Amino acid sequence: MKVTYGKTRRILSQREGSAEIIAVIVLVAIAIILGIAFRGQISEMLSNIWDAVRGRERELIADLEL
């Protein structure tokens, strides 16, 4: 299936769905900015969750043993 320059240009220049594409790009940009702004808190939260899971693994394994 060969896509020509004109066909590609026509597809990219269509305005249908462009608002949704822009909205998705804006939301992804906001998520990235928030991730960068709160990276310390996110890292600490993930570390706390990981430590909680690791600390309870013996308890969880003991529950599985018959």
N, CA, C and O atoms as CSV, one atom per row, in Angstrom:
chain,resi,resn,atom,element,x,y,z
A,1,MET,N,N,0.842,-1.175,0.000
A,1,MET,CA,C,0.000,0.000,0.000
A,1,MET,C,C,0.889,1.240,0.000
A,1,MET,O,O,1.553,1.544,0.991
A,2,LYS,N,N,0.891,1.935,-1.102
A,2,LYS,CA,C,1.762,3.084,-1.269
A,2,LYS,C,C,1.005,4.366,-0.901
A,2,LYS,O,O,-0.091,4.630,-1.396
A,3,VAL,N,N,1.622,5.144,-0.025
A,3,VAL,CA,C,1.023,6.416,0.378
A,3,VAL,C,C,1.806,7.524,-0.312
A,3,VAL,O,O,3.022,7.633,-0.159
A,4,THR,N,N,1.104,8.324,-1.055
A,4,THR,CA,C,1.758,9.397,-1.790
A,4,THR,C,C,1.837,10.650,-0.937
A,4,THR,O,O,1.170,10.758,0.091
A,5,TYR,N,N,2.661,11.595,-1.374
A,5,TYR,CA,C,2.831,12.857,-0.664
A,5,TYR,C,C,1.503,13.608,-0.578
A,5,TYR,O,O,1.161,14.138,0.479
A,6,GLY,N,N,0.770,13.656,-1.654
A,6,GLY,CA,C,-0.508,14.376,-1.686
A,6,GLY,C,C,-1.526,13.764,-0.744
A,6,GLY,O,O,-2.269,14.472,-0.064
A,7,LYS,N,N,-1.549,12.445,-0.714
A,7,LYS,CA,C,-2.491,11.755,0.161
A,7,LYS,C,C,-2.134,12.009,1.632
A,7,LYS,O,O,-3.014,12.242,2.461
A,8,THR,N,N,-0.859,11.963,1.936
A,8,THR,CA,C,-0.411,12.220,3.305
A,8,THR,C,C,-0.728,13.658,3.702
A,8,THR,O,O,-1.189,13.914,4.814
A,9,ARG,N,N,-0.482,14.579,2.803
A,9,ARG,CA,C,-0.767,15.989,3.084
A,9,ARG,C,C,-2.254,16.206,3.293
A,9,ARG,O,O,-2.645,16.985,4.162
A,10,ARG,N,N,-3.077,15.545,2.529
A,10,ARG,CA,C,-4.528,15.671,2.657
A,10,ARG,C,C,-4.994,15.124,4.007
A,10,ARG,O,O,-5.851,15.717,4.663
A,11,ILE,N,N,-4.423,13.991,4.413
A,11,ILE,CA,C,-4.801,13.389,5.691
A,11,ILE,C,C,-4.414,14.307,6.847
A,11,ILE,O,O,-5.187,14.500,7.785
A,12,LEU,N,N,-3.202,14.873,6.769
A,12,LEU,CA,C,-2.736,15.736,7.847
A,12,LEU,C,C,-3.454,17.074,7.882
A,12,LEU,O,O,-3.546,17.695,8.941
A,13,SER,N,N,-3.959,17.526,6.754
A,13,SER,CA,C,-4.607,18.833,6.706
A,13,SER,C,C,-6.096,18.770,7.028
A,13,SER,O,O,-6.734,19.815,7.153
A,14,GLN,N,N,-6.661,17.588,7.166
A,14,GLN,CA,C,-8.070,17.472,7.501
A,14,GLN,C,C,-8.296,17.978,8.921
A,14,GLN,O,O,-7.485,17.727,9.813
A,15,ARG,N,N,-9.367,18.670,9.120
A,15,ARG,CA,C,-9.648,19.251,10.424
A,15,ARG,C,C,-10.494,18.333,11.289
A,15,ARG,O,O,-10.665,18.614,12.475
A,16,GLU,N,N,-11.015,17.277,10.759
A,16,GLU,CA,C,-11.825,16.351,11.541
A,16,GLU,C,C,-10.935,15.645,12.552
A,16,GLU,O,O,-9.927,15.041,12.186
A,17,GLY,N,N,-11.305,15.721,13.805
A,17,GLY,CA,C,-10.555,15.028,14.833
A,17,GLY,C,C,-9.353,15.789,15.345
A,17,GLY,O,O,-8.655,15.310,16.240
A,18,SER,N,N,-9.096,16.959,14.800
A,18,SER,CA,C,-7.910,17.696,15.242
A,18,SER,C,C,-8.074,18.205,16.667
A,18,SER,O,O,-7.086,18.317,17.393
A,19,ALA,N,N,-9.289,18.514,17.078
A,19,ALA,CA,C,-9.516,18.977,18.446
A,19,ALA,C,C,-9.197,17.870,19.446
A,19,ALA,O,O,-8.642,18.138,20.511
A,20,GLU,N,N,-9.540,16.642,19.112
A,20,GLU,CA,C,-9.257,15.525,19.998
A,20,GLU,C,C,-7.747,15.274,20.098
A,20,GLU,O,O,-7.231,14.968,21.173
A,21,ILE,N,N,-7.061,15.403,18.989
A,21,ILE,CA,C,-5.614,15.208,18.978
A,21,ILE,C,C,-4.941,16.277,19.834
A,21,ILE,O,O,-4.041,15.971,20.617
A,22,ILE,N,N,-5.367,17.512,19.689
A,22,ILE,CA,C,-4.803,18.596,20.483
A,22,ILE,C,C,-5.098,18.391,21.957
A,22,ILE,O,O,-4.235,18.639,22.799
A,23,ALA,N,N,-6.312,17.940,22.285
A,23,ALA,CA,C,-6.669,17.688,23.683
A,23,ALA,C,C,-5.792,16.596,24.286
A,23,ALA,O,O,-5.354,16.715,25.430
A,24,VAL,N,N,-5.536,15.544,23.534
A,24,VAL,CA,C,-4.681,14.460,24.026
A,24,VAL,C,C,-3.263,14.962,24.239
A,24,VAL,O,O,-2.637,14.630,25.246
A,25,ILE,N,N,-2.750,15.751,23.316
A,25,ILE,CA,C,-1.398,16.298,23.450
A,25,ILE,C,C,-1.300,17.197,24.681
A,25,ILE,O,O,-0.312,17.139,25.413
A,26,VAL,N,N,-2.314,18.021,24.911
A,26,VAL,CA,C,-2.316,18.901,26.079
A,26,VAL,C,C,-2.359,18.079,27.359
A,26,VAL,O,O,-1.631,18.381,28.305
A,27,LEU,N,N,-3.200,17.043,27.409
A,27,LEU,CA,C,-3.286,16.211,28.607
A,27,LEU,C,C,-1.980,15.472,28.886
A,27,LEU,O,O,-1.562,15.359,30.039
A,28,VAL,N,N,-1.344,14.976,27.849
A,28,VAL,CA,C,-0.053,14.296,28.034
A,28,VAL,C,C,0.993,15.289,28.529
A,28,VAL,O,O,1.801,14.951,29.394
A,29,ALA,N,N,0.989,16.493,27.999
A,29,ALA,CA,C,1.940,17.514,28.446
A,29,ALA,C,C,1.710,17.865,29.910
A,29,ALA,O,O,2.668,18.021,30.666
A,30,ILE,N,N,0.456,17.990,30.315
A,30,ILE,CA,C,0.139,18.285,31.719
A,30,ILE,C,C,0.611,17.148,32.610
A,30,ILE,O,O,1.182,17.394,33.672
A,31,ALA,N,N,0.381,15.908,32.194
A,31,ALA,CA,C,0.822,14.760,32.986
A,31,ALA,C,C,2.339,14.736,33.129
A,31,ALA,O,O,2.853,14.427,34.204
A,32,ILE,N,N,3.052,15.055,32.072
A,32,ILE,CA,C,4.515,15.081,32.134
A,32,ILE,C,C,4.992,16.197,33.057
A,32,ILE,O,O,5.901,15.991,33.862
A,33,ILE,N,N,4.389,17.372,32.946
A,33,ILE,CA,C,4.774,18.497,33.808
A,33,ILE,C,C,4.504,18.170,35.276
A,33,ILE,O,O,5.342,18.451,36.133
A,34,LEU,N,N,3.352,17.583,35.574
A,34,LEU,CA,C,3.048,17.200,36.959
A,34,LEU,C,C,3.999,16.121,37.457
A,34,LEU,O,O,4.410,16.140,38.617
A,35,GLY,N,N,4.346,15.189,36.592
A,35,GLY,CA,C,5.298,14.153,36.968
A,35,GLY,C,C,6.662,14.720,37.305
A,35,GLY,O,O,7.312,14.274,38.250
A,36,ILE,N,N,7.095,15.700,36.533
A,36,ILE,CA,C,8.380,16.341,36.804
A,36,ILE,C,C,8.302,17.172,38.084
A,36,ILE,O,O,9.230,17.158,38.893
A,37,ALA,N,N,7.197,17.895,38.266
A,37,ALA,CA,C,7.059,18.769,39.429
A,37,ALA,C,C,7.006,17.974,40.728
A,37,ALA,O,O,7.541,18.409,41.748
A,38,PHE,N,N,6.366,16.818,40.691
A,38,PHE,CA,C,6.174,16.036,41.909
A,38,PHE,C,C,6.981,14.744,41.909
A,38,PHE,O,O,6.586,13.769,42.549
A,39,ARG,N,N,8.106,14.725,41.201
A,39,ARG,CA,C,8.869,13.481,41.088
A,39,ARG,C,C,9.399,12.999,42.428
A,39,ARG,O,O,9.494,11.793,42.652
A,40,GLY,N,N,9.741,13.908,43.313
A,40,GLY,CA,C,10.219,13.510,44.641
A,40,GLY,C,C,9.130,12.812,45.441
A,40,GLY,O,O,9.366,11.766,46.047
A,41,GLN,N,N,7.943,13.395,45.439
A,41,GLN,CA,C,6.822,12.799,46.166
A,41,GLN,C,C,6.393,11.477,45.537
A,41,GLN,O,O,6.058,10.529,46.248
A,42,ILE,N,N,6.402,11.412,44.206
A,42,ILE,CA,C,6.020,10.175,43.522
A,42,ILE,C,C,7.025,9.078,43.838
A,42,ILE,O,O,6.644,7.935,44.090
A,43,SER,N,N,8.300,9.421,43.825
A,43,SER,CA,C,9.341,8.445,44.134
A,43,SER,C,C,9.196,7.941,45.563
A,43,SER,O,O,9.314,6.742,45.817
A,44,GLU,N,N,8.942,8.849,46.493
A,44,GLU,CA,C,8.772,8.454,47.894
A,44,GLU,C,C,7.544,7.563,48.073
A,44,GLU,O,O,7.590,6.584,48.817
A,45,MET,N,N,6.455,7.898,47.398
A,45,MET,CA,C,5.237,7.101,47.499
A,45,MET,C,C,5.463,5.687,46.962
A,45,MET,O,O,5.052,4.709,47.586
A,46,LEU,N,N,6.121,5.584,45.800
A,46,LEU,CA,C,6.385,4.269,45.234
A,46,LEU,C,C,7.337,3.466,46.115
A,46,LEU,O,O,7.196,2.250,46.245
A,47,SER,N,N,8.299,4.148,46.715
A,47,SER,CA,C,9.216,3.481,47.629
A,47,SER,C,C,8.479,2.961,48.854
A,47,SER,O,O,8.727,1.839,49.296
A,48,ASN,N,N,7.573,3.765,49.409
A,48,ASN,CA,C,6.781,3.339,50.565
A,48,ASN,C,C,5.888,2.141,50.232
A,48,ASN,O,O,5.756,1.212,51.029
A,49,ILE,N,N,5.286,2.175,49.055
A,49,ILE,CA,C,4.434,1.056,48.631
A,49,ILE,C,C,5.284,-0.201,48.477
A,49,ILE,O,O,4.891,-1.281,48.918
A,50,TRP,N,N,6.449,-0.056,47.849
A,50,TRP,CA,C,7.330,-1.211,47.642
A,50,TRP,C,C,7.789,-1.782,48.978
A,50,TRP,O,O,7.811,-3.000,49.160
A,51,ASP,N,N,8.158,-0.902,49.920
A,51,ASP,CA,C,8.588,-1.358,51.242
A,51,ASP,C,C,7.459,-2.060,51.983
A,51,ASP,O,O,7.692,-3.045,52.682
A,52,ALA,N,N,6.239,-1.559,51.833
A,52,ALA,CA,C,5.088,-2.189,52.487
A,52,ALA,C,C,4.838,-3.576,51.916
A,52,ALA,O,O,4.528,-4.506,52.661
A,53,VAL,N,N,4.967,-3.722,50.633
A,53,VAL,CA,C,4.771,-5.029,50.006
A,53,VAL,C,C,5.884,-5.975,50.433
A,53,VAL,O,O,5.626,-7.129,50.775
A,54,ARG,N,N,7.114,-5.491,50.415
A,54,ARG,CA,C,8.260,-6.330,50.797
A,54,ARG,C,C,8.189,-6.716,52.276
A,54,ARG,O,O,8.577,-7.827,52.639
A,55,GLY,N,N,7.704,-5.821,53.126
A,55,GLY,CA,C,7.621,-6.101,54.548
A,55,GLY,C,C,6.552,-7.123,54.893
A,55,GLY,O,O,6.660,-7.828,55.896
A,56,ARG,N,N,5.526,-7.202,54.067
A,56,ARG,CA,C,4.420,-8.105,54.335
A,56,ARG,C,C,4.531,-9.417,53.565
A,56,ARG,O,O,3.625,-10.246,53.642
A,57,GLU,N,N,5.607,-9.622,52.832
A,57,GLU,CA,C,5.669,-10.821,51.989
A,57,GLU,C,C,5.668,-12.094,52.820
A,57,GLU,O,O,5.048,-13.076,52.411
A,58,ARG,N,N,6.329,-12.121,53.959
A,58,ARG,CA,C,6.307,-13.311,54.808
A,58,ARG,C,C,4.895,-13.578,55.314
A,58,ARG,O,O,4.440,-14.721,55.366
A,59,GLU,N,N,4.221,-12.509,55.679
A,59,GLU,CA,C,2.840,-12.642,56.158
A,59,GLU,C,C,1.930,-13.170,55.052
A,59,GLU,O,O,1.071,-14.017,55.298
A,60,LEU,N,N,2.121,-12.674,53.846
A,60,LEU,CA,C,1.292,-13.111,52.723
A,60,LEU,C,C,1.608,-14.566,52.362
A,60,LEU,O,O,0.697,-15.343,52.076
A,61,ILE,N,N,2.877,-14.933,52.373
A,61,ILE,CA,C,3.278,-16.301,52.053
A,61,ILE,C,C,2.755,-17.257,53.107
A,61,ILE,O,O,2.313,-18.356,52.774
A,62,ALA,N,N,2.795,-16.863,54.369
A,62,ALA,CA,C,2.297,-17.709,55.468
A,62,ALA,C,C,0.819,-17.986,55.298
A,62,ALA,O,O,0.356,-19.079,55.624
A,63,ASP,N,N,0.069,-17.022,54.795
A,63,ASP,CA,C,-1.359,-17.216,54.569
A,63,ASP,C,C,-1.621,-18.212,53.447
A,63,ASP,O,O,-2.653,-18.883,53.445
A,64,LEU,N,N,-0.704,-18.318,52.498
A,64,LEU,CA,C,-0.892,-19.218,51.364
A,64,LEU,C,C,-0.526,-20.651,51.689
A,64,LEU,O,O,-1.028,-21.575,51.049
A,65,GLU,N,N,0.336,-20.856,52.667
A,65,GLU,CA,C,0.765,-22.199,53.010
A,65,GLU,C,C,-0.370,-22.936,53.721
A,65,GLU,O,O,-1.067,-22.366,54.561
A,66,LEU,N,N,-0.537,-24.188,53.376
A,66,LEU,CA,C,-1.608,-24.988,53.987
A,66,LEU,C,C,-1.104,-25.816,55.110
A,66,LEU,O,O,-1.874,-26.548,55.732
